[in-house]
């Protein structure tokens, strides 16, 4: 074995066999798809508040308007361009509104909404999230990785009170409306995994992700999910679980509103996966 010709022959054999060994290892993995496309239905329950510019005035989604659950959607594309490398893109749009008779006077964005006046609160949130994932470990029964993404978050809120008479008898001569919005690119990092629960079977798996980051005095951001999945066919999976779409806190300034907003709730969806080799 110490002869140079023997060592050279062994080297040639190893180099020749490496592609087939790698391919065989990949074929043995239950999660071997190159592309995954998820479409989800999401029952979101928003909580939090919006402060006005200069930190003056606020309204609370639960206390002032009683925001409840509502249905929305989300989507995710996963391209595994190398065995351990992924490019990800997620989009999460959230639009909700609620009308109520105010139980207190709200001063927000230099406008006043009097107690007893019927007022509508509308909240819109759009989250685009491109990212990269690296799998530290990939084996037959699952994978464990780490992701880095940038959450491009646009959030806006509008209060609108129609002209009329309040419950206290005061008259609003004209409709009142105030709005504020904020766009922020928010990087986040965290772990991700998929684990097939039944030994030597791909029938049932647990998939989870958690990411976030603190921006010190500016605020913080977090998101995550945990779902239980099972195959419906060769290329189709179904899953159900819980999604923390976003937990966002941004400190306002003289030019921007301040936000503390959490969007979370149960999620149900399907996944289509395929190979383009």
BELRA-V626716 format. One line per field, one symbol per residue. ss: DSSP state (A for helix, B for strand, O for the rest). psi: psi as a letter, one per 30 degrees, with the letter a starting at -180 (. if undefined). burial: + if it has 24 or more other C-alpha atoms within 12 Angstrom, else -. A space follows every 50 residues. Layout:
# BELRA-V626716
ss->???
psi->???
burial->???
This chain:
# BELRA-V626716
ss->OOOAAAAAAAAAAAAAAAAAAAAAAAAAOOOOOOBBBBBBBBBBBOBBBB BOAAAOOBBBOOOOOOOOBBBBBBBBBBBBBBOOBBBBBBBBBBBBBBBB BOOOOBBBOOBBBOOOOBBBBBBBBBBBBBBBBBBBBBBOOBBBBBBBBB BBBBBBBBBBBOOBBOOOOOBBOOOBBBBBBBBBBBBBBBBBBBBBOOOO OOOOBBBBBBBBBBOAAABBBBBBBBBBBBBOOOOBBBBBBBBBBBBBBB OOOOOOOBBBBBBBBBBBBBBBBBOOO
psi->ffkeeeeeeeeeeeeefeeeeeeeeeffkeigkekkjkkkkkjkjklalk lllggkllkkeeeefhkaklkalllkkjjiflegkkklkkkjkkkllkkl kkflkkjkhglkjlkfkkkkkkkkkkjkjklkkkjekklefalkaklklj jjkkklkkkkklkaklffflkjflkkkklllkkkjjlllllllkkkfkkh kgfklkklkkllkkgbfealkllllklklkkfaegklllkbkkjekjkjk kaaffllkkjkkjlllkkllkkklki.
burial->----------------------------++++++++++++++++++++++ +++-+-+++++--++++----+++++++++--++++++++++++++++++ ++-+-++++-+++++++++++++++++++++++++--+++++++++++++ ++++++++++++---+---------+++++++++++++++++++++---- -++++++++++++-----+++++++++++++-----++++++++++++++ ++---++++++++++++++++++----
